[in-house]
Amino acid sequence: MRQDHIWGAETARSYDTPGTGMFAPEVLGPAVDRLAELADGGRALEFAIGTGRVAVPLAARGVPVSGIELSRPMIDRLRTKADDATIPVVTGDMATTRAPGAFRLVYLVYNTIANLLTQAEQVACFRNAARHLAPGGCFVIELWVPELRKLPPGQRAVVWHSDSGSMGVDTYDVLRQQVVSHHFRFADGEGTRLFRTPHRYIWPAELDLMAQLAGFDLESRHADWHGAEFTAESRSHVSVYRLPTAER
C-alpha cells in the first residue's frame, strides 16, 4: 500500500466531511485555537496539509500558513477552498521536502506522522521540521497511543470504532511495530466499502527521543487540544516540542 496510491483522487473526493467527524467544530475548533496561540503572530507550516482541514480556518484567523503535501489530488481539493497566494503548498513528502522561508510553527496533526513507515523516516521528519523553524520555534504533533494493552496473547486485531454505519479495526504486527487500520463503511443497498491505511506506531517516549535527535525539547504534552492532563489512560496526545532560542 503506497501512500501516493492511498491518498489518490477517490480518497480526496470523499475526505471532507463538513461539520462531522474530524471536521466537527468541537474537534477542529480547539486545534485551530491552540495552533494560532503557538504561532504567536508568526508563520506556520503544516506537514501533510491535505485538503486544508486545519490550514484553511487557521489562515482565516490571520496566521500565514504554508504546506507540504505528497498527494496532488488532495492539493487540488484544497485549491477549491484557497488559492496558492493564500496558502502556498509545495508538493513532496514531509520527511525531506523543503518549503521556502523560516517559520514560527510547524505542525503535524491527526496521527499523520505514523504514515511514515520506518523509524528512520520519522526521525527525518523531525529533522525536517527543525530545518524549517526559526530559533525558539516549535513543532506540534497530534498522535494516538497504541492500544496494545487491548491485545490478549495470540490476538492481532482491535476494534477501535463501531456504529450502525461504520467499523474500524486495527491489525498489529508487534514485531515490526506496524499497524494497518481497516475502515469499513456500510450503506443500505450498496454493500460494504473498505479503506485501509498502514502506519508505524510510536510510543510517546520514542517520539521524545526522535525530538532530541533533531535538537528539540519537550515543552508540553496533553491528552487533547483543550489541554487535558495526559495520563496512562489517554488514547492520544498533543505534544509540543521547541527548539532552543540560541545555538547550544
N, C-alpha and C positions, 0 to 999 in steps of 0.2 A: 504494500500500500504506500505509494509515493505521495508526498504531501501536495505536489502540484496537481496530481490527479484527484485527490480527496477534495481539495478546495477549488473545484472546477466550476463551470458555468451553472450546472444544475444546483450545486450547493449554494452558490452565490444568489441564485434566484429565490431560494427558499430560506435563506439565512435570517433575514429580518423578520421579526415578529413584533411589530409596533405595539407598545403598551402591555405586552405579556412576556413571560419568561425572563430572559436576561435583559429585555428592553423595558420591563416593568418599571415605573417611576420609583418604587421603593427599592429596587435593585440598582438602577442606574444613577439615580439622584445622589445618594451618599458617595458613590465612587467619584462622580464629577466634582462634588463639593470638596472632597479630600484632595484630589489631584490639583484643583485650582489653588487650594491653600498651599500645597507643596511647591507648585510652580512659582509662587510668590512674585508674580509680575514678570517672570522670565519666560523664555521659550520652552516648549515641551515637545518631546519626540516620542511617538508611540511605535514600539516594535509590533509587527503583525497587526497593522491598523485595520485590516479587514474592510468592512463596509462603512466604517465610521461610527459604530455604535457609541463609542465614548468620545472620539475626536470631534464629532460634529457639535454635540452640546457643550463640550469643553471650549471649543473655538467660539461658540456663541456667548460664552462667559467672558470673552476678551482675551483668552490665553492664545498666543500664537502657537499653533500646532502643526507639526510636520509628521510624516510617517514613513515607515519601511514596510513593504508588503510583497510576499512571494507570488501571490495569485493575481493574475491580470483580471480575471472576471470579478474578483472582489473589489479591485480598484475601480473597474468600470461601474460597479454598483455604487460605490462611494461618489463617483463623479456625477451621479444623478442628484446628489444632495449638496455637494460643494465642489467648486472648481479648483484648478491647480493653484490659482493665486491665493485662494482662501486656505486650503490645506494641501501643500505640496507633498507629493509622495514619490519615493524612489523605489523602483521595482528591484527586489532581491531578498535574500534571506537575512534573518535578524542576527545571525552569528557573525557575519562578515561584511555586510553591506554598509557603506557609509552614506550618511546624509550630510549636506553642506552645513557648515556653521557649528557653533557651540550652543549647548542647551543647559538650562537650569534643572530640567527634569526629564528623565527617560522612564517610561512605564510599560509594563508587560502584564496584561490582565487576563482573567478568566482561564487560568491554568495553561496558558499557551506556551510557556517555556518547556512544558512536558512534550510538546510536539517535536522538539529536538530529541532524537532517539539515542544519542550517546552522551556519556558524561563529558567527553571532550568538546562536543558541540555546545553543551550547556555552559561549560566554563568559558568557551569562546564568546558566548552571548554576553556574559558578564563583562568580559574584557572589551567587547564592542560597545557596551553601554558606557564604560569608563572612558573610552576614547571620545565619545560624543559630549561628555559633560565638562562644564567649566569647574574649576576648583570649588569645593563646597556643594556641588550639585548632588542630586540623589536619584537612585534607581529604585522603582517600586515594582514589586512582584505580588500578584494575587495567585494563590496556588492551593490546590486541595491537599489534604493529608491522606496518604494511602491507608485504606481501610483493611489492613492485613489482619487486624485483631478479629475480624468477622470470618476469617477463613479457618475452619476446623481442619485437622490433618486429612490430607487426601482430596480436599475440595479446592477448585481453582477459580470459581466464579462467585461474584457478589452482586445481588440485585440492589441497585442504588436508587432506583426510581420505579414507581408503578402506579398507574391510574387507568381509567377506562379507555383512554386514547393512546397511551404510550407506555413503554417499559424501557428501562436502562439496565444493562448488565455489563459488569467489568470482568474480564478474564485475565488472571495474573500469571506471569512467569516469574516466580520469585528468585530463581537462579540468575536471570539476566536483568532483573529489575524493570521488566516490561509489563505493560497492561494494554489491552485492547478494549475500548468502550464500544458496546453494541447498542445502538439507538433504534428501537423498534417503534413504528408508528402504525396504528390500526385505524382503518377508515371503512365505514359501512359500504359494502359492495365493491371495495377497491383493493381488498387483500391487505397484506402487510408489507410495509417498506422498511428496509434495513439500511442504516448508515453506520459505518464503522470508522473509528479513528484510533491509530496506535499512539502510545505515549511511553516515555520513560519516566517513571515516578521518582520523586525526590523527597527525602526526609528533610525537615527544617534544618537539622544540624548539618547535613551535607550541603544544603543551599548556602548556609552561612560560611562554610569552608570555601565554596566557589567564590563567594563575595570577597573573602580575604585574599584569595589568589589574585583577584583583579584590583585590589587596593581599597576595597570598601570596608566600612564599619557598619555593623547592625545598629540602627538608631531606634527602631521600634518594631514590635510585632503585635498585631491584634487579630482577633478572630474574624473581624469583618470591617467594612468601611466605616461603620459607626464608631469604632474604637473599643469594642467589647474585649474583655480580657481573653487572652489566648490561654487555653488550659489543655490538659490531656484528653479532654472530650471534644475539643474543637475539630470540626470537619474540614476547615480551611483556614487560611491566614492571609493577611496583608502585611508584607514585610517591607520596611523602608531601609535602604542601605545608602550611606552617604560617603562621598569622597572627602578627604581632609581639605581644609581651606588653603593649605600650602603644602608644598612637597615636603615629605618626611626626610 
